[in-house]
């Protein structure tokens, strides 16, 4: 087979059956390899940014995703999406078709290039937002593909491969390659022993789960760990839905000082925090209010673990959790479960407000649904829902690029064509990437799309000096009619009362087509949690509690080692060193 076919075959073996992107004359050979493989499909998107978001949504469901673009103009357009995948450990491979080797070697001025030619400029631009890059040539094609894919599988982050036109067609021999890796046995045994001893000696241990559990495919092991040990468990925002809410030791989502006092008290008073896959950031952890120090903190990540401030590399999250489940016994804790989720929705008045929207959505969401919630006020409403068992919730809380959710929902639909996908987005974010609805219809996927129209960037209105600042206004559209611009089977409606919203949700359940609901609320309507969080952000934008900014002398590490405890800690140590 040729180089392009080899790469496509290897990605198919990882579970990537669908490749998103746009065609360009430098990547045609890659597209032919995709289309000629009976087990892979080419999914054309409206633009490269949307393709990157779609690949991200696909990877969140399938484990891995792929985008194919062309040299320069295409790959640069996709970079924001790739950066978001890098920030949140979503493994997306970006494959770029580039000019022929002779053009590169002789620095021939061909299209999509600078007048002062720099053939590696675009690869270099990616180096800060991918785990590794490769630029294939006659001598390294197979070796580099295998090297990059091993890193892809281990680190669960984006990687980059550039393939010249002639190298894509170059023949090479196929070989079976196992990209999986195994934990270092001695290190694993040491870590499990240390953590077991620490947990057994503790009085008030607490488990804190988060989204990286999903990325490193450790959800089953995490559930068994929580269930077997009986240790009280909570999660950050992006970890919502990791375990079933009816577990007797589940405390619900941690909302900092804003909600769920029981989870907050447990975390603040713990003498042994077991954090699994946690991302500490302003919005995901609802501020920086957790007072524990690194030396009393167990932090289990995908490929390494911290115990008592010491980092242990080359051990899998899944293996650590499995080992702990075996060595730890079941303990009894006095746990008073908080109320999880909203109370039953009630139509109090005709006016459609957040007070009705999110409790009603809680009743609408069913077991096995996939829910994609856009950045902004939507997330804080959705995250308080009590999700049925086996429901997937995806947000992009750390990177927070508005417009992500619509193409990500498309990617999730392609990844799971027989599962209901529910997209909940604000109209300001939706405008950025709404053209991808056309490709949803073209590929006959049938999500339920709920567009919250509150007349502009509502969260920015709250953050800025005045809610009436002109820069938070946007062009108004008739969204429900917009959905019908495209050729395809779509049902759409516009609602502005609670009763009409209720009826619209019921209609979607009998429609075997894409359903699109525009819901109109007052300009500044938002969940109460959003008001509280955003007001606090605005008032304390430069205030980070000293307890969170752990000092370097509390850690058995050099200041330069990557602790992966969030950008705030990195920044605090850098400033301290200066």
N, C-alpha and C positions, 0 to 999 in steps of 0.2 A: 504494500500500500504506500501511498505518498504521505508526506509529513502532515498535511492537513487532515487526512483520513485517520492517521495514527492518533493525533491529538483528540479528534472527535470521538474515536473509539474509546480512548482512555477516559474521557469525561463521561461517556455513556456508562462505562463500568462503575463510575462513582454515583450514578443515579441522575445525571443530567440528560434528559431526553429532549429538552427544548432550549433553543438558543435565541436570545433576544438581540435586536440591533437594527441597523440600517445597511443596505447594500452600498458599495462603492467600488470603483474599478480596481482598487488595490486588494479588495478582500473577496472577489468573486470565487477564487479557488477554494477558499474556506467555506463559502456558502454551498458550493457544489458538493463538498465533502459531507456537509450536514444533510443536504437533501438526498444524496445518494445512499446514505446510511438508512436502512429500513426502520431503525429504532430511534431516529432523531428527527426533530422538526425545526424548521426555520420560522421564527415568530417575528415578523416585521413590525416595528413600532413607528410612532409619528416622528419622534426625534430621539437623539442619543441619550439625552437626560432621562426621558421617559423609559427608554430601554434599560438604562442602569437601575432605575427604581424598580422596574418590573422584574429584573434579574434578582434584585434584593428581596422582593416579596416572594419570589419563587424559592430562593435559597432558604428563607426562614421556614418554609414548609418542607422542602425536599432535603435540606442539608447543604446543598451546593447549587450555585447558579452560574450562568455564563452570558456574557455580552460580546458581540462581534461588531467592531467599528472599522472605519477606514482611517488612514494616516492623517495626523494633524487635526483637521477640522472635525472629524468624527470623534476621535478619542478625547480631545479637549472638551467637547460638549458634554461628555459623559462623566467628567472628572468629579463633579460635585456629588453625583450618586455614588461613585466608587469611594469617595472620602467618607460618606455616611456609612457605607458598609464596613469600611476600615474602623471607624470610630466604635461601631457596635458589634464587631467581630462577626460579620455576616460574610461567609466565604463566597465571593463572586470572582470568577476569573474574567479578566478583560483581554480579549484576543484582538489584535490589531493587524490588519493587512497593510503592508508597507511597500514602497517601490522596490523594483528588482535590485539584486545585489550589485550589478554593474552600475546602475544609477547611483547607488549609495557610495560605492567605492570611488567613482569618478566625480562625485558631487555634482551630478547633472541637475540643472534647475528644472524640476518637474512640478506639476501643480500640487497644491496643498503644502507648499514649503515657503521658507523665508528667502528673501533675495540674497542675504548672506547665509548660505546654507549651513545648518547644523543638524546632521542626520539623526543624532541621538537626543535632540532637545526635548522631544515629547516623552520619550522613555524617562529621561531625567526628571521631567516635571512630575511623573507618577511616583518617583521613588519615596516620597514622604507619605503617600497614601496607599501603598501596597506593601505586602510583606517582602516580596522580592520581584525582580524583573528579569526577563531574558530576551535577547535579540538574536534570533536564530540565524545560523549561517550553514555553509556546506559541511562543516566539521562537527558542529555541536548540537545539531537539531534534536536527535533522540536523547542525548545525555541531558540537555537543558530542559526538555519537556519533562523528563522523569524527575529531575532535581526540583523543578518548580512545583510539580504536583505533589511531591512528598511534603514540601513545606505547606502547600495548600491544605492538605489533609491534616497535618499536625497542628498548625497554628490557627486554622479556621478563620482566616482573614483573606482579603483580596490579593491576587497575584496578577502579574502582567506578562504577556508573551507577544512579541512583535514577530510577524512572519513575512519576509519578502515574497513577492509574487513567484519567483523562480523556486524558492525553497519550499513553498507550499506544494509545488508539483514534484519535488525531488523524491525519488523512490527510496524507501528504507524498509528494513525487515521488521515485522511485528514480533514482540516478545511479551510474555506475561510478566507483569511487574506488580509487586505488592507495595502499595504506598502506606499501608498501615504501619504503626510503630508500637512497641511494647514498653511498659514502664520499667525503669531500672529496679530490679528485684530488691536489692539491699536498701536502696533509698526508700522504696515503698514500705518495706517492713519497719524501718526506723520511724517513718512518719506516722504510720498507723499506731505503733506502740506509744509514741509521744502523745498523740492526740487522745488515744484511749485513756492513758494515765491522767491526762489533764481533765477530760470530761468526767471520769470517775471520781476525781478529787473535788469536783465542783459541787456547789449547792444549787445554784440558779443558772444552769446552762440555757442558752437560747440558740436556735438555728435561724439564720437569716439567708433566704434564698433569693436568687435574682436571675436575670435573663441569660447569663452565660451558661447556665445549666442547659438551656435549650441548644445553644450553639455547639456545645461539646457533647451533645446527644447523651446526656446523663440524667434525663428526666426520670426514667424508670428506677435507676439506682438511688436517686434523690428521694423519690416517693417511698421506697422501701426503707431507706435510712430514717426518714421522719416517722414512718409508721411503726417500725420495730422499736426504736429507742424511746418513743413517747415524749421526747424533749419538746417543749413549746416551740413552735415554728411560726415565723412571719416572713414577709418578703418586701422588697422595694417595689416601686410602681411597675417597672418593666417586667417584674417577676410575677405579676398578678396571674392567677390561673395555673401556676405550676403544680399545685396539688389540689385535690378536691376539698371544697370548703367545709364538708361535713366531717373531716378528720377531727377527732376529739381534742387533739393537741394543736390544731391550727388556730392562730390568733387573728387571722385576716391580714390585709395589707397594712404596712406601716405608713402612716401619713404625718410623721413628725409630730409637731405640737398641735396640728389642726384637727385631727380625728383619731379615733381608736386609741383611747387612753391606755387600755390594757397592753397593747403591743408596745406602746411607748415606754410604759413603766418597766416591762420585762427587759427591754433592750437597755434602758438606762441603769438597771440594777443588776444586770448579769455579771457573774464572775467568770463566765466562760462563753464568749461569743464564737459560734461556728458559722462563719460567713462563707457561703458557697456561690461562687460566680458573681460576686457583688460588684456593681458599678456605682461608686460614690460620686454623685454630681448634684448640683443645686436642685434640679427638678426631679430627678429620679429618687433621691433620698430625702426630698422635701426639706432641703436646707442642710446645714452642717451641725446638727445638734447632738450627734452621738459622741459621748464623752470618753469611750474606752481608748486605751493605748495599744500600740502594736504589740507590746510584750504580753498582753493578756488576750490576744486576738488570734484565733485560728482562721486563716484565709485560704480556702481551697479554690484554685483556678484550674483551667483546662489542662495545662502541662506542667504546673508547679504548685507548690503549697508553702505557706508560711506558718511556722509554729514558733511561738515565743520570739518573734522577730527574726528568725532564721529562715532563709529561703532554701527549699529543696526542689531541684529541677528534675525534669524528665520523668515525671509520674503523672498518670492520667487521672483526671477528676473522677471518672467512672471507677477506676481501680481503688482509689482512696475511699470513696463512698461505700463500695462493696466490702472492702476490708473492715471498715468501721462497723458496718451493719452486722458482720460476722462476730466481731470481738466485743461489741457492747451489748449489755443486757437491756431489758426493758425496765424503765423506772416509772414510778408513779409521781405525778406532780399535781398539785392543787391548781387546776386551770379553770378559770371562769371565762367561758367563751364570750366574746363580744358579739353584738348583733352585726352580722355581715350582710351587706347589701341594703337596698332601699325597701321601705315599706311598700305595700301594694299601691299601685297608682290609682289616683282618684281625680275625676274631672271636677275641679272646684269652680272654674269659670271658663268661659269660652276662650279666653286668652291662652295662647300657646307659649309656655315658658319652660325653662330648664327644670322647674319643679315637677313638671309632668313628663317631659320628654324622656329623661333617663330612667325613672322608675318604669315607664311604659316599655322602654327598650329592654329592660331587665326581663320582662315577661315575654318579649318577642324573641329573644335569643334562646336557641335550643341546644341540646347536647350535640356535640361534634361540629358546631358552627365554627367558622373562622371569622374573627372580627378584626378589621383594620381601622384603627382610630388615628385621625390626623393630628399633627402637632397643633397646639393652641388650647383653647378652652375646652374643646371636645374631650381631650384625654382625661381631664380632671372629672368630667361627668361620667365617662365610661368606666374609669378605673374603680369607681365605688359600687359598680354592679356586682351582685352575687352571680357568678357565672356557673352554668350547669357543668356537670362533669365532662371532661374531655373537650372543652371549648378552648380554642386558641385565640389569644389576644395578642395583636402585634401593634406596637407603637414605635416611633423613632424619637424617644424622649431625650436622648443625649445629643445626637446631631441636630435634630429639630429643624429640618429643612422643609419649609412649607411647600406643598405640592407633592410630597413623597407618596402620600397614601393612595391616590387614585391609580397611578401605574403599579404600585405595590400590590393593590387589590387585583389588578389584571394578572400580575405574575402569580399570585396565590391561586387564582382561578385556573390558570394553565397547569399549575402544579397539582391541584386537586380538583379535577373537572367534575367529580360527582359529589362534592361537598358544597354546602351553601356558604357563600362569602358575603359578609355584610360590611360595606364601607360606610363609615361615618366621618364626614368632613365638613369643614366650614367653607363658605362660598369663596372667601378670599384665597385660601389655599387651592381650592378646586380650579380656580381660573388658570393657574399656572400650567396645569397638566391635563385639563379636561378633554383634550382631543383624543386621549387614549380610549375614551368610550367607543370611538369608532372601531378600534381594533378589538374591543370586547365583543362588539356585535359581529365583526368580521369572523371572529373565531368561535362565535356561538356560545360564549360563556354567559352565565345568567346571575350575576351578583345582585344583591339589593343595595342600591346606592341611596344614602340619605344625606342630603346637602342642607346644612344649617345656614340659612340666609339671615344674618342680623346686620346687614348693611355696612360692611367694611371690616377692617382689621380690629375686632373688638378687644382682643387681648392687648394690642398695641395702644388702643385708646386709653386703657387703664394704666399702661406703663408710661405714656407720654405726659407732658405737662398739662395738657388739656384734652378731654375726650373729643373736642371739636377740631383738633388740629387737622388741617386739610390733607396732610400726607397719609392719613389713615382712611381716607375715602377711596373707594374703588368704583369703577364703571359697573353699573347694575345690568344684569342680564335676566332674561326670562329662562331660568335654568331648566324648568320642566319642558319647555319647548325646544331648548337647545339639544336635549337628549334625542329629540325626534328628527334632528337635522340629518342624522346618519341613516343610511339604508340598513335596515335590520329590524328584528322583532323586539320592540321595546314598549313597555307600558310606563307612562309617567304622569305625575300629578303634582299640583301645588296646593299646599294646605297652610292655613294660618290659625286654625282653632284646634283645641285638644280633641274634640270629637272627630273632626276630619282626619287628624293624624291617626287616631285609633282605627278608623275605618280603612285608611290607606294601608296600614300595616297588615290588617286582616286580608285585604285584597291580594297582597304580595304572596300570601300563602297558598293561593289557588292559581297563581299565574306561573306558567312554565316559560318564562321569558325574563329578560333583563328588566328589573323594576327600578324606577328612579323617582324618589320623593323629594321635592323641594319643600322645606318647612321654614316658614317665615315667622320670626319673633321680633320683639322690640330691639332697637339698636344695641342697647347695653345689657341685654339679657345674657346671663352666664351662670354656671353652677356657683354656689356659695363658696365652694372650695377654691375655685379659680380666683374669685375676688380676694380671698384671704391670702393665697399664695402670691399672687401678683403684687398685691399691696405691700406684702412683706419684702418681696424682691426689690420693689421700687424704693422702699425706705431703708433697706439694708444692703444696697447693691455692692458696697465695698467692705461690708462687715462680715468677717469670717471668724467664728469663735476660736480662741486660742487652743481649746481642747482638741479641735479637729485637726489643726495644723500641727501634727506631731513633730516634735523636735528630733533632729538627727541623732542626738546622743541617747535617745530612747530605743534605738534600733541597732541590732548587731549587723549593720550593713554600712557600706560607704554611702556618702551622699549621692554618688553618681549612679548607684544601681537603680534599675527600674523597679519600683515597688508596685506599680499598677494599682494604687489606691485612689486614683482620681487626679485630675489635673491640678486641683487645689493644693494637694500635698506636694506634688512636684514643684509647683510655683513657690510654695512657702519655703521649701528647702533651698531653692535657688536664691531667693531673696536673702535668706539667712546667711548663705555662703558669701554673697556679695557684701 
